[in-house]
Amino acid sequence: MRTKCYRLKKKTDAILDNSLFDTPYYGIGYPIFIQNKPAALVIVLPSSFTTKRAEPYQFLTGKQEEEWNPVAINKISHIESLQKKTWFYVEGDQYKTSITLKELQLRLPSYFIRIHRSYIVNIYFIKKMARDLTSNFIVTLIDGSELPVSQSYLNDLRNALEF
């Protein structure tokens, strides 16, 4: 944000990832000068603050081989980021989408929970949650898939499912 503000020498804004505050946030940067040296004034707001609130997705269109398929959001069990690509899963089928997890996290219905930097899960597809042999938290889905829960997202999952 600061670098872009310097380079463009104008106000910039963006939804930023969760690396700083454990949740995506909205940042606005203004170029300023302090003692005749270029600087940036950066304002950080919750991710819910946007100039135009985007509607939640009702469906995602995913690519499978050479076909594009629209899929209702409520049928998606989980979404994964793997090797700089985003995949979502429906009844054992895997679809690729061009939408990033960061964007999805902001536009998915509330029953989707981010559990890891690489995973978002639909809570209606969770069968159980438990610790593995190394005391890491694992979510098991109805289809038997096991997904890791990172420490930074564990409280979000606990709050959503009240355990």
Contacts in CASP RR format, 6 or more apart in sequence:
PFRMAT RR
TARGET T0000
AUTHOR 0000-0000-0000
METHOD contacts of the structure
MODEL  1
MRTKCYRLKKKTDAILDNSLFDTPYYGIGYPIFIQNKPAALVIVLPSSFT
TKRAEPYQFLTGKQEEEWNPVAINKISHIESLQKKTWFYVEGDQYKTSIT
LKELQLRLPSYFIRIHRSYIVNIYFIKKMARDLTSNFIVTLIDGSELPVS
QSYLNDLRNALEF
1 12 0 8 1.000
1 14 0 8 1.000
1 16 0 8 1.000
1 27 0 8 1.000
1 29 0 8 1.000
1 40 0 8 1.000
1 42 0 8 1.000
2 29 0 8 1.000
2 40 0 8 1.000
2 42 0 8 1.000
4 12 0 8 1.000
4 14 0 8 1.000
5 11 0 8 1.000
5 12 0 8 1.000
5 29 0 8 1.000
5 30 0 8 1.000
5 31 0 8 1.000
5 40 0 8 1.000
5 42 0 8 1.000
6 31 0 8 1.000
6 38 0 8 1.000
6 40 0 8 1.000
8 31 0 8 1.000
9 31 0 8 1.000
10 31 0 8 1.000
11 28 0 8 1.000
11 29 0 8 1.000
11 30 0 8 1.000
11 31 0 8 1.000
12 28 0 8 1.000
12 29 0 8 1.000
13 26 0 8 1.000
13 27 0 8 1.000
13 28 0 8 1.000
13 29 0 8 1.000
13 51 0 8 1.000
14 26 0 8 1.000
14 27 0 8 1.000
15 24 0 8 1.000
15 25 0 8 1.000
15 26 0 8 1.000
15 27 0 8 1.000
15 47 0 8 1.000
15 50 0 8 1.000
15 102 0 8 1.000
15 103 0 8 1.000
15 106 0 8 1.000
16 24 0 8 1.000
16 25 0 8 1.000
16 26 0 8 1.000
16 27 0 8 1.000
17 24 0 8 1.000
17 102 0 8 1.000
18 24 0 8 1.000
18 25 0 8 1.000
18 102 0 8 1.000
18 114 0 8 1.000
18 117 0 8 1.000
18 152 0 8 1.000
20 44 0 8 1.000
21 44 0 8 1.000
22 152 0 8 1.000
22 153 0 8 1.000
23 46 0 8 1.000
23 47 0 8 1.000
24 47 0 8 1.000
24 102 0 8 1.000
24 105 0 8 1.000
24 106 0 8 1.000
25 44 0 8 1.000
25 45 0 8 1.000
25 46 0 8 1.000
25 47 0 8 1.000
26 44 0 8 1.000
26 45 0 8 1.000
26 46 0 8 1.000
26 47 0 8 1.000
26 48 0 8 1.000
26 49 0 8 1.000
26 50 0 8 1.000
27 42 0 8 1.000
27 43 0 8 1.000
27 44 0 8 1.000
27 45 0 8 1.000
28 42 0 8 1.000
28 43 0 8 1.000
28 45 0 8 1.000
29 40 0 8 1.000
29 41 0 8 1.000
29 42 0 8 1.000
29 43 0 8 1.000
30 40 0 8 1.000
30 41 0 8 1.000
30 42 0 8 1.000
30 43 0 8 1.000
31 38 0 8 1.000
31 39 0 8 1.000
31 40 0 8 1.000
32 38 0 8 1.000
32 39 0 8 1.000
32 40 0 8 1.000
32 41 0 8 1.000
33 39 0 8 1.000
47 106 0 8 1.000
54 106 0 8 1.000
54 107 0 8 1.000
55 107 0 8 1.000
56 73 0 8 1.000
56 107 0 8 1.000
56 108 0 8 1.000
56 109 0 8 1.000
57 73 0 8 1.000
57 104 0 8 1.000
57 107 0 8 1.000
57 108 0 8 1.000
57 109 0 8 1.000
58 72 0 8 1.000
58 73 0 8 1.000
59 70 0 8 1.000
59 71 0 8 1.000
59 72 0 8 1.000
59 73 0 8 1.000
60 70 0 8 1.000
60 71 0 8 1.000
60 73 0 8 1.000
60 76 0 8 1.000
60 88 0 8 1.000
60 95 0 8 1.000
60 97 0 8 1.000
60 99 0 8 1.000
61 68 0 8 1.000
61 69 0 8 1.000
61 70 0 8 1.000
61 71 0 8 1.000
61 97 0 8 1.000
62 68 0 8 1.000
62 69 0 8 1.000
62 70 0 8 1.000
62 71 0 8 1.000
62 88 0 8 1.000
62 95 0 8 1.000
62 96 0 8 1.000
62 97 0 8 1.000
63 69 0 8 1.000
63 95 0 8 1.000
63 96 0 8 1.000
63 97 0 8 1.000
64 93 0 8 1.000
64 94 0 8 1.000
64 95 0 8 1.000
64 96 0 8 1.000
69 95 0 8 1.000
71 88 0 8 1.000
71 90 0 8 1.000
71 95 0 8 1.000
73 108 0 8 1.000
73 109 0 8 1.000
73 112 0 8 1.000
74 109 0 8 1.000
74 122 0 8 1.000
74 124 0 8 1.000
75 90 0 8 1.000
75 91 0 8 1.000
76 88 0 8 1.000
76 89 0 8 1.000
76 90 0 8 1.000
76 122 0 8 1.000
77 89 0 8 1.000
77 90 0 8 1.000
77 91 0 8 1.000
77 92 0 8 1.000
77 121 0 8 1.000
77 122 0 8 1.000
77 125 0 8 1.000
77 141 0 8 1.000
77 142 0 8 1.000
77 143 0 8 1.000
77 145 0 8 1.000
78 88 0 8 1.000
78 89 0 8 1.000
78 119 0 8 1.000
78 120 0 8 1.000
78 121 0 8 1.000
78 122 0 8 1.000
78 125 0 8 1.000
78 141 0 8 1.000
78 145 0 8 1.000
78 147 0 8 1.000
79 86 0 8 1.000
79 87 0 8 1.000
79 88 0 8 1.000
79 89 0 8 1.000
79 101 0 8 1.000
79 104 0 8 1.000
79 112 0 8 1.000
79 119 0 8 1.000
79 120 0 8 1.000
79 121 0 8 1.000
80 86 0 8 1.000
80 87 0 8 1.000
80 88 0 8 1.000
80 89 0 8 1.000
80 118 0 8 1.000
80 119 0 8 1.000
81 87 0 8 1.000
81 100 0 8 1.000
81 101 0 8 1.000
81 117 0 8 1.000
81 118 0 8 1.000
81 119 0 8 1.000
82 118 0 8 1.000
85 96 0 8 1.000
86 96 0 8 1.000
86 97 0 8 1.000
86 98 0 8 1.000
86 99 0 8 1.000
86 100 0 8 1.000
86 101 0 8 1.000
86 104 0 8 1.000
87 94 0 8 1.000
87 95 0 8 1.000
87 96 0 8 1.000
87 97 0 8 1.000
88 94 0 8 1.000
88 95 0 8 1.000
88 97 0 8 1.000
89 95 0 8 1.000
89 145 0 8 1.000
91 143 0 8 1.000
92 143 0 8 1.000
101 114 0 8 1.000
101 117 0 8 1.000
101 118 0 8 1.000
101 120 0 8 1.000
104 112 0 8 1.000
104 120 0 8 1.000
105 112 0 8 1.000
105 114 0 8 1.000
105 120 0 8 1.000
108 120 0 8 1.000
111 122 0 8 1.000
111 123 0 8 1.000
111 124 0 8 1.000
112 120 0 8 1.000
112 121 0 8 1.000
112 122 0 8 1.000
112 123 0 8 1.000
113 120 0 8 1.000
113 121 0 8 1.000
113 123 0 8 1.000
113 153 0 8 1.000
113 156 0 8 1.000
113 157 0 8 1.000
113 160 0 8 1.000
114 120 0 8 1.000
114 153 0 8 1.000
114 156 0 8 1.000
115 121 0 8 1.000
115 139 0 8 1.000
115 147 0 8 1.000
115 148 0 8 1.000
115 149 0 8 1.000
115 150 0 8 1.000
115 153 0 8 1.000
115 156 0 8 1.000
115 157 0 8 1.000
116 147 0 8 1.000
116 148 0 8 1.000
116 149 0 8 1.000
116 150 0 8 1.000
116 153 0 8 1.000
117 150 0 8 1.000
117 152 0 8 1.000
119 147 0 8 1.000
119 148 0 8 1.000
121 139 0 8 1.000
121 141 0 8 1.000
121 147 0 8 1.000
123 160 0 8 1.000
123 161 0 8 1.000
125 141 0 8 1.000
125 142 0 8 1.000
125 143 0 8 1.000
126 139 0 8 1.000
126 140 0 8 1.000
126 141 0 8 1.000
126 142 0 8 1.000
126 161 0 8 1.000
127 140 0 8 1.000
127 141 0 8 1.000
127 142 0 8 1.000
127 144 0 8 1.000
128 139 0 8 1.000
128 140 0 8 1.000
129 137 0 8 1.000
129 138 0 8 1.000
129 139 0 8 1.000
129 140 0 8 1.000
129 149 0 8 1.000
129 157 0 8 1.000
129 161 0 8 1.000
129 163 0 8 1.000
130 137 0 8 1.000
130 138 0 8 1.000
130 140 0 8 1.000
131 137 0 8 1.000
131 138 0 8 1.000
132 138 0 8 1.000
136 148 0 8 1.000
136 149 0 8 1.000
137 148 0 8 1.000
137 149 0 8 1.000
137 154 0 8 1.000
137 157 0 8 1.000
138 146 0 8 1.000
138 147 0 8 1.000
138 148 0 8 1.000
138 149 0 8 1.000
139 146 0 8 1.000
139 147 0 8 1.000
139 148 0 8 1.000
139 149 0 8 1.000
139 157 0 8 1.000
140 146 0 8 1.000
140 147 0 8 1.000
141 147 0 8 1.000
149 157 0 8 1.000
END
